[in-house]
Amino acid sequence: MRLFKWLQVPKEAETSPAAAATAVTPSPVQPRVLCIIHNPTVAAQNGRKLTDVLRWQNPDRLAQQYVADVQDASHGYAHYQIVERVEVDGFPVKTDGFVYTTEAYVRCWQARSGWHHPDAVDYGRILSEFDIINRINENRIDEVWLFGFPYAGYYESIMVGPGAYWCNAPPLENRRARRRFVIMGFNYERGVGEMLENLGHRTESIMQHVFRGQREQANLWERFTRYDRTHPGQAECGNVHFAPNSMRDYDWGNPRQVLSRCDSWLHFPDLSGAPRPVTCREWGNGDIRQHHLWWLRHLPHVSGATNGVSHNWWEYIINP
């Protein structure tokens, strides 16, 4: 993966409309993924896979659509490559050593009760079982995707390695790892929209970390995530759960009209554009995937830097 090099340019040029006019999209990167799919066979169903028995999504198709969506949302910058794929005929081990059987899991799913607690998966065991740290240190992969079922125990995302920090989950320090990386947890009972939500929360955690210590106007992340309920008349792009006009969590289909400066972020670093009225028609009338694609597309994605922070926020999201 290409490592970011700081660009030294005059501060006044970084934020001027002229700088925005000459900004270019950075060279694409191709982060390499180890994809691990837990999809056990169900003996009582003639050895059919759990996904087929319960009529859930095909994890490979989900991965393909997610790769395409991230490439689109990042304006061509991030093109994931699944370089290693492992399908496991079994269940991941919980932190207390518990492992479901297929019969017990199907019973719990049909009853919608009886799930094991604690639910959390044993990440240390996953790191060891799939030799993940060596794969990272040998520069064979850059990221890990776990595909599983409801109550698999995965975090939506978790950061691992030296100096790991909160990434929608507590950091997982590992002294053997030579660099930080992210493990994503995807649920193949759901769709690509939920996968993009996982990425969105990863984005929120990482960008909050990037802008830590910056206050007021210097904290562009705080400005990017404003929505009308908290900043009346000053909405920008909102966050993963709140669109510019949302009144509550997941309120992506609200038809209420508000003023927003969301368009300015498409011309970053020139944020001088005037606000305009927006409604949920902008982001898909409540569709989870369309909202998240809209939101991710508005992230800054051009060359340059301001106050030591890259104008390409995808740099941080993809390579923490």
C-alpha positions in Angstrom: 0.0 0.0 0.0 1.2 3.5 -0.8 2.2 5.4 2.3 1.2 9.0 2.6 3.8 11.7 2.2 3.1 15.1 3.6 2.9 17.9 1.0 4.5 21.1 2.1 2.6 24.0 0.5 2.0 27.6 1.8 -0.8 27.7 4.3 -2.6 30.5 2.4 -2.6 28.5 -0.8 -4.0 25.4 0.9 -7.3 27.0 1.7 -7.8 29.3 -1.2 -10.3 28.8 -4.1 -7.3 28.8 -6.4 -5.9 25.8 -4.6 -9.2 24.0 -4.9 -9.3 24.7 -8.6 -6.0 23.0 -9.1 -6.5 20.1 -6.6 -6.3 16.6 -8.1 -7.4 13.2 -7.0 -4.4 11.3 -5.4 -3.1 8.2 -7.0 -5.3 5.1 -6.2 -4.3 2.5 -3.7 -5.1 -1.2 -3.6 -5.3 -2.4 0.0 -5.0 -6.2 0.2 -7.6 -8.1 2.2 -7.7 -11.4 4.0 -11.4 -12.5 3.8 -12.5 -15.1 6.4 -16.0 -16.5 6.0 -17.5 -18.6 8.8 -20.3 -20.5 7.1 -20.8 -23.9 8.7 -22.6 -26.8 7.1 -25.8 -28.1 8.7 -25.9 -31.9 8.8 -29.6 -32.0 9.4 -30.1 -30.2 6.1 -28.1 -32.6 4.0 -24.9 -30.7 4.6 -26.1 -27.4 3.1 -24.4 -24.2 4.2 -25.9 -22.0 6.9 -26.4 -19.2 4.4 -28.5 -21.5 2.2 -30.5 -23.1 5.0 -31.5 -19.7 6.4 -31.7 -18.0 3.0 -29.1 -15.4 3.8 -26.9 -13.4 1.5 -24.0 -14.8 -0.4 -20.9 -13.4 1.3 -18.8 -13.3 -1.9 -21.4 -11.2 -3.7 -21.6 -8.9 -0.7 -17.8 -8.5 -0.8 -17.8 -7.7 -4.5 -20.5 -5.1 -4.2 -18.7 -3.5 -1.2 -15.5 -3.3 -3.1 -17.3 -1.5 -5.9 -19.1 0.8 -3.6 -16.0 1.8 -1.7 -14.2 2.5 -5.0 -17.1 4.6 -6.1 -17.5 6.5 -2.8 -13.8 7.3 -2.6 -13.8 8.7 -6.2 -11.6 5.9 -7.4 -9.0 6.1 -4.6 -9.6 2.9 -2.7 -9.8 -0.3 -4.7 -9.8 -3.2 -2.4 -8.2 -6.5 -3.5 -9.2 -9.8 -1.8 -5.9 -11.6 -2.1 -6.7 -14.4 0.3 -10.1 -16.1 1.0 -10.7 -18.7 3.7 -14.1 -20.3 4.2 -14.5 -22.0 7.6 -16.9 -24.9 8.1 -17.5 -24.0 11.7 -18.3 -21.3 14.3 -15.8 -18.8 15.8 -14.8 -19.3 19.4 -16.2 -16.9 22.1 -14.0 -15.3 24.7 -15.0 -17.9 27.3 -14.3 -20.8 24.9 -17.9 -21.5 23.9 -18.6 -22.7 20.4 -22.1 -23.1 18.8 -23.1 -26.3 17.1 -25.1 -25.9 13.9 -28.2 -27.5 15.6 -28.0 -25.3 18.6 -27.5 -22.1 16.5 -30.5 -22.9 14.2 -32.7 -23.6 17.3 -31.7 -20.2 18.7 -32.4 -18.4 15.5 -35.8 -20.0 15.1 -36.7 -19.2 18.7 -35.1 -15.8 18.5 -33.7 -16.5 22.0 -31.2 -18.6 23.9 -28.1 -16.9 22.6 -24.9 -17.5 24.5 -23.4 -14.7 26.7 -20.8 -13.3 26.5 -21.3 -12.9 22.8 -17.9 -11.5 22.0 -15.6 -13.5 19.8 -12.0 -14.3 20.9 -10.0 -12.0 18.6 -6.7 -13.4 20.0 -7.7 -16.8 18.8 -8.6 -15.5 15.4 -5.3 -13.7 15.1 -3.5 -16.9 15.9 -5.6 -19.4 14.0 -5.3 -17.5 10.7 -1.7 -16.3 11.3 -2.8 -12.8 10.8 0.1 -11.0 12.4 2.6 -12.7 10.3 0.6 -12.0 7.2 0.6 -8.3 8.2 4.3 -8.2 9.1 5.3 -10.0 5.8 3.3 -7.3 3.9 1.0 -9.8 2.4 -2.3 -8.2 3.6 -3.4 -4.8 4.9 -6.8 -5.5 6.3 -9.0 -8.4 7.5 -12.7 -8.9 6.7 -14.7 -11.4 8.9 -18.0 -12.6 7.4 -20.4 -14.3 9.7 -24.0 -14.5 11.0 -26.0 -12.7 13.7 -24.4 -13.3 17.1 -21.1 -14.2 15.6 -19.6 -11.8 18.2 -17.7 -9.6 15.8 -17.2 -5.9 16.3 -18.2 -3.8 13.2 -14.5 -2.7 13.2 -11.6 -3.0 15.5 -8.1 -1.6 15.2 -5.1 -3.9 16.0 -1.4 -3.2 16.4 1.1 -0.7 17.9 -0.6 2.5 18.9 -4.1 1.2 18.0 -6.9 3.5 19.1 -10.7 3.4 19.4 -12.2 2.3 16.0 -15.9 1.8 17.0 -14.4 -0.8 19.4 -11.7 -0.8 22.1 -8.2 -1.0 20.6 -6.5 -4.4 20.4 -2.8 -3.9 21.2 -0.5 -6.4 19.8 3.2 -6.0 20.3 4.1 -8.5 17.5 2.4 -6.4 14.8 4.7 -3.9 13.1 1.9 -1.6 12.0 -1.8 -0.8 12.7 -4.5 -2.5 10.8 -8.3 -2.9 10.9 -10.4 -6.0 11.2 -13.9 -5.5 9.8 -16.9 -7.6 11.0 -19.7 -8.1 8.4 -23.0 -9.9 8.9 -24.2 -11.8 5.8 -27.7 -11.9 7.1 -27.8 -8.1 6.2 -26.8 -6.2 3.0 -24.2 -3.9 1.6 -25.8 -0.9 3.2 -25.0 -2.3 6.7 -21.4 -3.0 5.5 -21.1 0.6 4.5 -22.5 1.6 7.9 -19.6 -0.3 9.5 -17.2 1.6 7.3 -19.0 4.9 8.2 -18.5 4.3 11.9 -14.8 3.3 11.3 -14.5 6.7 9.4 -16.1 8.6 12.3 -13.6 7.0 14.8 -10.5 7.6 12.7 -11.4 11.2 11.7 -12.2 12.1 15.3 -8.7 10.8 16.1 -7.1 12.7 13.2 -8.7 16.0 14.4 -8.2 15.5 18.1 -6.9 18.6 19.8 -8.1 20.9 17.0 -10.7 23.4 18.0 -13.5 25.5 16.5 -12.9 26.3 12.8 -9.7 24.2 12.6 -11.7 21.1 13.4 -13.1 20.4 9.9 -14.4 17.0 11.0 -16.7 18.7 13.6 -17.9 21.0 10.8 -18.4 18.2 8.3 -20.7 16.3 10.7 -23.0 19.1 11.6 -26.7 18.5 11.2 -29.7 20.9 11.6 -31.0 19.4 14.9 -27.8 20.3 16.7 -26.8 23.3 14.5 -30.0 25.0 13.3 -29.4 26.6 9.9 -25.8 25.4 9.8 -26.1 21.8 8.6 -23.3 20.4 6.5 -23.2 16.6 5.8 -24.3 15.1 9.1 -23.0 11.8 10.3 -23.7 8.1 9.7 -26.9 8.0 11.8 -28.0 11.6 11.2 -28.5 13.1 7.7 -28.5 16.9 7.5 -32.3 17.0 8.3 -32.6 14.0 10.7 -34.5 14.4 13.9 -33.5 11.0 15.4 -31.1 8.0 14.8 -31.5 6.4 11.3 -33.9 9.1 10.2 -32.6 9.0 6.6 -36.1 9.3 5.1 -37.2 12.5 6.7 -38.7 14.8 4.0 -38.2 17.9 6.1 -36.3 20.7 4.2 -33.3 22.3 5.8 -30.4 24.5 4.6 -27.1 22.6 4.2 -23.6 23.4 2.9 -23.1 19.8 1.9 -22.2 20.8 -1.7 -19.1 22.8 -0.5 -17.4 19.5 0.6 -17.4 18.4 -3.1 -15.2 21.4 -3.8 -12.8 21.0 -0.8 -10.7 22.8 0.3 -12.8 25.7 -0.9 -15.7 25.6 1.6 -17.0 29.1 0.7 -20.1 27.8 -1.1 -23.6 29.0 -0.1 -26.0 26.7 1.7 -29.0 25.4 -0.2 -32.3 23.6 0.7 -32.0 19.8 0.9 -34.4 16.9 1.7 -34.0 13.2 1.9 -34.3 13.1 -1.9 -30.6 13.9 -2.0 -29.6 10.6 -0.3 -32.1 8.0 -1.4 -35.4 8.7 0.5 -34.4 6.6 3.5 -32.4 3.8 1.7 -29.5 2.9 4.0 -27.0 2.1 1.2 -27.8 5.3 -0.8 -27.5 7.5 2.3 -24.1 6.0 3.2 -22.8 6.3 -0.3 -23.9 9.9 -0.4 -22.3 10.7 2.9 -19.0 8.9 2.0 -18.8 10.6 -1.4 -18.7 14.0 0.4 -15.5 13.2 2.3 -12.5 15.3 1.1 -10.6 13.3 -1.5 -8.0 15.6 -3.2 -4.3 16.3 -2.9 -2.8 18.8 -0.6 -2.8 19.5 3.2 -4.0 22.1 5.7 -2.4 22.4 9.1 -0.7 19.1 8.6 -3.9 17.2 7.8 -4.3 15.6 4.4 -7.0 16.9 2.0 -7.6 13.2 1.2 -9.4 11.9 4.3 -9.5 8.5 2.7 -5.8 8.3 3.3 -6.5 7.9 7.0 -9.6 5.7 6.7 -7.9 3.1 4.5 -4.4 3.2 6.1 -4.7 4.1 9.8 
